[in-house]
Amino acid sequence: QVQLVESGGGLVQAGGSLRLSCVASGRAFSTYSMGWFRQAPGKEREFVAGIMWTGGSTYASDSVKGRFTISRDNAKNTVYLQMNSLKPEDTAVYYCAADLASGRVHTMIEEYDYWGQGTQVTVSS
């Protein structure tokens, strides 16, 4: 079992920054890949960024590439999502997720085994 708890969401003006954190507990954090997803009202949940268990390989969706950065600190059992140059269309509930099996970065929801409860990010224009 893995428990994931996100934090760091909030209200920010367009052009601003936020850093989301996701703390994991349970199985050894350093052995599995992590991802961030988001879901806006009335829309499907979508992949934002992912990082391998080593931290050496990351991948971000085209919509956030160059603005968002995913990183992890295995000593703190934490994965981060640094979000810069935020836009109103980034408004969503952001979820972190753990992929215990593949050892790779996946963009598909079904590849992830555990999910956090989500944290709201609202970007005002």
C-alpha positions in Angstrom: 0.0 0.0 0.0 1.1 3.5 -0.8 -0.5 6.7 0.6 0.0 10.0 -1.3 -0.8 13.4 0.1 -0.6 16.5 -2.1 -0.1 20.1 -0.9 0.8 23.5 -2.3 -2.3 24.4 -4.3 -4.0 27.7 -4.1 -5.1 30.9 -6.0 -2.5 32.7 -8.1 -2.6 35.4 -10.7 -1.7 34.6 -14.3 2.0 34.6 -14.8 2.6 33.6 -11.2 4.2 30.4 -9.8 3.3 27.6 -7.4 5.1 24.5 -6.2 3.1 21.4 -5.5 4.4 18.7 -3.2 3.4 15.1 -2.9 4.6 13.1 0.1 4.4 9.3 -0.1 4.3 6.7 2.6 4.2 3.0 2.6 6.3 1.1 0.2 9.9 2.3 -0.6 9.4 5.5 -2.5 12.7 5.3 -4.3 11.6 2.2 -6.2 8.7 3.6 -8.2 7.9 6.2 -10.8 5.7 9.1 -10.1 3.3 11.3 -12.1 1.3 14.4 -11.9 -2.1 14.7 -13.5 -4.8 17.3 -13.5 -8.5 17.5 -14.0 -10.4 20.7 -14.9 -14.2 20.9 -14.4 -16.0 19.0 -17.1 -12.9 17.6 -18.6 -11.1 14.3 -18.4 -8.0 13.8 -16.2 -4.9 14.4 -18.2 -1.2 13.7 -17.8 1.0 16.7 -16.8 4.5 15.3 -16.0 6.2 12.2 -14.9 9.5 11.1 -13.4 11.3 7.8 -13.1 12.3 6.3 -9.8 15.9 7.3 -10.3 14.9 10.9 -11.0 17.1 10.7 -14.1 14.3 10.8 -16.7 11.4 13.1 -16.8 8.6 13.8 -19.3 6.1 16.7 -19.5 3.1 17.2 -21.7 3.3 19.7 -24.5 0.9 22.0 -22.8 3.2 22.6 -19.8 6.6 21.9 -21.3 9.0 24.8 -20.6 6.8 26.1 -17.7 6.4 23.1 -15.3 9.2 21.0 -13.9 8.9 17.7 -12.0 11.5 16.6 -9.6 11.8 14.2 -6.6 13.7 13.9 -3.4 13.9 10.3 -2.5 15.3 11.0 0.9 12.1 13.0 1.7 9.7 10.6 -0.1 8.5 13.6 -2.0 7.8 14.6 -5.6 7.4 18.2 -6.6 5.8 20.1 -9.5 7.2 23.5 -10.0 4.7 25.5 -12.0 5.8 28.8 -13.5 4.2 31.3 -15.9 0.8 29.9 -14.9 -2.2 30.5 -17.2 -5.9 30.5 -16.5 -6.2 27.2 -18.5 -3.9 25.6 -15.9 -6.8 25.8 -13.4 -7.6 22.3 -12.2 -7.4 19.8 -9.4 -3.9 18.4 -9.5 -3.2 14.8 -8.5 0.0 12.9 -7.9 0.1 9.2 -8.7 2.5 6.3 -8.2 3.4 3.6 -10.7 4.9 0.7 -8.8 5.4 -1.8 -11.6 6.8 -0.4 -14.8 9.9 1.5 -13.8 9.2 3.9 -16.6 7.3 7.2 -17.1 3.8 6.6 -18.4 1.2 9.1 -19.6 -1.8 6.8 -19.2 -3.9 6.9 -16.2 -4.3 3.1 -16.0 -0.6 2.6 -15.6 -0.7 4.2 -12.1 -1.5 2.2 -9.1 -2.1 4.8 -6.3 -3.5 8.3 -6.3 -3.5 11.2 -3.9 -6.7 13.1 -3.0 -5.8 16.1 -5.2 -5.0 19.8 -4.6 -6.8 22.7 -6.2 -4.9 25.2 -8.4 -6.8 28.3 -9.5 -5.2 30.8 -11.9 -7.0 34.1 -12.2 -6.7 36.3 -15.3 
